Structure formats: C-alpha cells, structure tokens
Amino acid sequence: MLVLLQPVVVGHWCTLCLAAAALMLVMIPLTLDEVVAMIQFVARQVRAGESFWRTFWVGGTLEAEGKDSRTPAYGAPAGRFAPAMFWGVTVPWNLAAGAAMGLWLMAAPSVLGAGGRAADSDRIAGALAVTAAVIAMAEVTRAARFANVLLGAWTAAAPWLLEGASAAGRWNGLVADVLMAGLAFRRGRVSEKYGSWDRRIV
C-alpha cells in the first residue's frame, strides 16, 4: 500500500518511501520458511492431542527429534549466521526477470506517455508483479509467481479498457503479458527440504 498510494493518490513517487518498501519486501521471503515451520509444528501438536491455542501462544517441544547440528549456536561468530539467514531463499533468473518487468511497468507510463487510469493500472500492476516475484523467491511460497500470469493478462487488457493509454502503451501491455506469463512457469531451483510442505512447492 505504501507504494500503490504514491502514484494513484498522491500523484508522485517518493524515493524514501520506495526505499522503505523495498527493505520491507526483501524481509518477507527471508521469514516465510519460519512461518511454514510454525504451521507444521502447531498442526503436529494438535494431531498429538495438544491444545491449539496453548501451542500457538506458548509453544512446545519435539522430544523425539534429533539435535540440530546445522543451525549456528547462540554466541557463534556473526559470519556463521549470515548464510543461515538465506536458507530457503533462491533467486531463479526468471523471478529476477519478472521483478524487473514489474519495475519497468511502474516506470512505463512516464516513458511511453500514458496517463489517467491506464497509467495508474500499469503502476499498480508493476508494484504487485515485483511483490509476487520477490515473495516467490522464498522456496516455500514459490507458487506465488503464478500471480504474475494474472497480472500479465490484466496488463494486456487494461490499455484497451481504461482511458489514458498511448499506442506504445498498448503494445507494451501485450509484450509485458507474454513475458510475465512466460517467466512465471519455470519453478527454479529448490535447495531445502520442508517435510510435508514439499508437495506444495510447485
């Protein structure tokens, strides 16, 4: 919302707001595997007869599990923690290209001379495309990339349906649709294992 409101409501981009939004967005894929682990743990405890709400608020232990020898221990040198922050996050080239397409859509109205609702549409679709591509860089939410198929279809249709589109903007929408949809179909490398969640990584 911080990004979407800028061109649509305020009418201008804010550099500091864009930088803040980018920093917040980068944090999302770094944390999603922990969210999935929490969901798996709570589900496992409920199946074992534990209270959902007690487990959710207080937590619990897994007595039968082996010792975690991979995670750096508390107090370990900072250099050992840095790689651990990126476990479960990979950046396939097609997702990086999808994010770049979103950035282009955010800038395209100014470059191609579009205005009105057509320009707002490109800027909103572009910001959402960047968001979907970055969230999909988390392996546990790799399926989020398929949102760009729908955004691409809207990008192709919007210049024909909304006022303010330029001729170049209409062609740009068609090309963007093909590229965004095409880039979304490749899954990319998945380097970690997530137990029962693996079957949801498509």
C-alpha positions as CSV (number, residue, x, y, z in Angstrom):
1,M,0.0,0.0,0.0
2,L,2.9,2.3,0.7
3,V,3.9,2.1,-2.9
4,L,0.5,1.8,-4.5
5,L,-0.8,5.0,-2.9
6,Q,2.0,7.2,-4.2
7,P,1.2,7.5,-7.9
8,V,-2.5,6.9,-7.6
9,V,-3.5,9.1,-4.6
10,V,-0.5,11.5,-4.2
11,G,0.4,11.7,-7.8
12,H,4.2,11.4,-7.3
13,W,6.8,8.8,-6.4
14,C,8.6,9.2,-3.0
15,T,12.2,8.0,-3.1
16,L,12.4,7.4,0.7
17,C,9.0,5.6,0.6
18,L,10.2,3.3,-2.3
19,A,13.4,2.5,-0.4
20,A,11.5,1.7,2.8
21,A,9.0,-0.5,0.8
22,A,12.0,-2.3,-0.9
23,L,13.6,-3.1,2.5
24,M,10.3,-4.4,3.9
25,L,9.7,-6.5,0.8
26,V,13.1,-8.1,1.0
27,M,12.4,-9.2,4.6
28,I,9.3,-11.3,3.5
29,P,11.0,-14.2,1.7
30,L,13.6,-14.4,4.5
31,T,10.9,-15.2,7.1
32,L,8.3,-17.3,5.3
33,D,10.1,-20.7,5.9
34,E,9.7,-19.9,9.7
35,V,6.0,-19.3,9.2
36,V,5.7,-22.6,7.4
37,A,7.7,-24.4,10.2
38,M,5.3,-22.8,12.8
39,I,2.2,-24.1,10.9
40,Q,3.7,-27.6,10.7
41,F,4.6,-27.6,14.4
42,V,1.2,-26.4,15.5
43,A,-0.6,-29.0,13.3
44,R,1.7,-31.7,14.6
45,Q,1.0,-30.8,18.2
46,V,-2.8,-30.7,17.6
47,R,-2.7,-34.2,16.0
48,A,-0.8,-35.3,19.1
49,G,-3.7,-34.1,21.3
50,E,-2.3,-30.8,22.5
51,S,-4.4,-27.6,22.7
52,F,-4.2,-25.4,19.5
53,W,-4.3,-22.2,21.5
54,R,-1.8,-23.2,24.1
55,T,0.6,-24.4,21.4
56,F,0.1,-21.2,19.4
57,W,0.7,-18.9,22.3
58,V,3.1,-20.8,24.5
59,G,4.9,-23.3,22.1
60,G,6.2,-26.7,22.9
61,T,9.0,-29.2,22.2
62,L,9.6,-32.1,19.9
63,E,11.0,-34.7,22.2
64,A,11.7,-37.3,19.5
65,E,13.7,-35.1,17.2
66,G,17.4,-35.3,16.8
67,K,19.8,-32.5,17.7
68,D,20.0,-29.6,15.3
69,S,23.7,-29.6,14.3
70,R,23.2,-27.2,11.3
71,T,22.0,-24.0,12.9
72,P,24.8,-21.9,14.4
73,A,24.6,-21.9,18.2
74,Y,23.8,-18.7,20.1
75,G,27.1,-16.7,20.5
76,A,28.7,-18.1,17.4
77,P,30.6,-15.7,15.2
78,A,28.4,-13.4,13.0
79,G,30.0,-14.9,9.9
80,R,28.3,-18.2,10.6
81,F,24.8,-16.6,11.0
82,A,24.9,-14.7,7.7
83,P,24.5,-17.7,5.4
84,A,21.7,-19.1,7.6
85,M,19.6,-16.1,7.0
86,F,19.3,-17.0,3.4
87,W,18.4,-20.7,3.8
88,G,15.3,-21.4,1.8
89,V,15.6,-18.4,-0.5
90,T,16.9,-18.8,-4.0
91,V,16.7,-16.3,-6.9
92,P,16.0,-18.1,-10.2
93,W,16.7,-15.9,-13.2
94,N,13.1,-16.0,-14.3
95,L,11.9,-14.5,-10.9
96,A,14.6,-11.8,-11.1
97,A,13.4,-11.0,-14.7
98,G,9.8,-11.0,-13.5
99,A,10.7,-8.4,-10.8
100,A,12.5,-6.4,-13.5
101,M,9.4,-6.5,-15.6
102,G,7.4,-5.1,-12.7
103,L,9.8,-2.3,-12.2
104,W,9.5,-1.5,-15.9
105,L,5.7,-1.4,-15.7
106,M,6.0,1.1,-12.8
107,A,8.1,3.4,-15.0
108,A,6.5,2.7,-18.4
109,P,3.7,5.3,-18.2
110,S,6.2,8.1,-17.8
111,V,8.4,6.7,-20.6
112,L,5.6,5.8,-23.0
113,G,3.4,8.8,-22.5
114,A,0.4,7.1,-20.8
115,G,-1.8,8.9,-18.4
116,G,-5.1,8.6,-16.5
117,R,-6.4,5.3,-15.3
118,A,-4.2,3.3,-17.8
119,A,-1.1,4.8,-16.2
120,D,-2.4,4.0,-12.7
121,S,-3.1,0.5,-13.8
122,D,0.5,-0.1,-15.0
123,R,2.0,1.4,-11.9
124,I,-0.2,-0.8,-9.6
125,A,0.3,-4.0,-11.7
126,G,4.0,-3.3,-11.8
127,A,4.3,-3.0,-8.0
128,L,2.3,-6.1,-7.5
129,A,4.4,-8.0,-10.0
130,V,7.6,-7.1,-8.2
131,T,6.0,-8.2,-4.9
132,A,4.8,-11.5,-6.3
133,A,8.2,-12.3,-7.8
134,V,10.1,-11.4,-4.6
135,I,7.8,-13.4,-2.4
136,A,8.2,-16.4,-4.8
137,M,11.9,-16.3,-4.1
138,A,11.1,-18.0,-0.8
139,E,11.0,-21.6,-1.8
140,V,8.0,-22.4,0.4
141,T,5.9,-19.8,-1.5
142,R,7.4,-20.4,-5.0
143,A,3.8,-20.8,-6.3
144,A,3.3,-17.0,-5.7
145,R,4.9,-16.5,-9.1
146,F,1.7,-17.6,-10.8
147,A,0.1,-14.3,-9.7
148,N,2.1,-12.7,-12.4
149,V,0.2,-14.7,-15.0
150,L,-3.0,-12.9,-13.9
151,L,-1.2,-9.6,-13.6
152,G,0.2,-10.0,-17.1
153,A,-3.3,-10.7,-18.5
154,W,-4.6,-7.6,-16.9
155,T,-1.7,-5.6,-18.2
156,A,-2.5,-6.7,-21.7
157,A,-6.2,-5.8,-21.4
158,A,-6.0,-2.6,-19.3
159,P,-4.8,-0.2,-22.1
160,W,-7.8,-1.2,-24.2
161,L,-10.3,-0.8,-21.4
162,L,-9.0,2.3,-19.5
163,E,-8.6,5.9,-20.6
164,G,-5.3,7.5,-21.0
165,A,-3.4,4.7,-22.8
166,S,-0.9,5.6,-25.6
167,A,-0.4,3.4,-28.7
168,A,3.0,2.5,-27.4
169,G,1.4,1.6,-24.0
170,R,-1.0,-0.8,-25.7
171,W,1.9,-2.7,-27.4
172,N,3.9,-2.6,-24.2
173,G,0.9,-4.2,-22.4
174,L,0.8,-7.1,-24.9
175,V,4.5,-7.7,-24.7
176,A,4.6,-7.5,-20.9
177,D,1.7,-10.0,-20.7
178,V,3.7,-12.6,-22.8
179,L,6.9,-12.0,-20.9
180,M,5.3,-12.0,-17.4
181,A,3.3,-15.1,-18.0
182,G,6.1,-17.0,-19.7
183,L,8.6,-16.2,-16.9
184,A,6.1,-17.4,-14.3
185,F,6.0,-21.0,-15.5
186,R,9.6,-22.0,-14.6
187,R,9.8,-23.1,-10.9
188,G,13.6,-22.7,-10.5
189,R,15.9,-24.5,-8.1
190,V,14.7,-25.5,-4.6
191,S,17.6,-26.2,-2.3
192,E,15.9,-27.1,1.0
193,K,13.5,-29.7,2.3
194,Y,10.3,-28.8,4.1
195,G,8.8,-32.1,5.1
196,S,5.1,-32.4,4.3
197,W,5.2,-28.9,2.7
198,D,7.4,-30.1,-0.2
199,R,4.4,-31.2,-2.2
200,R,3.0,-27.6,-2.1
201,I,6.2,-26.2,-3.7
202,V,5.1,-26.2,-7.4
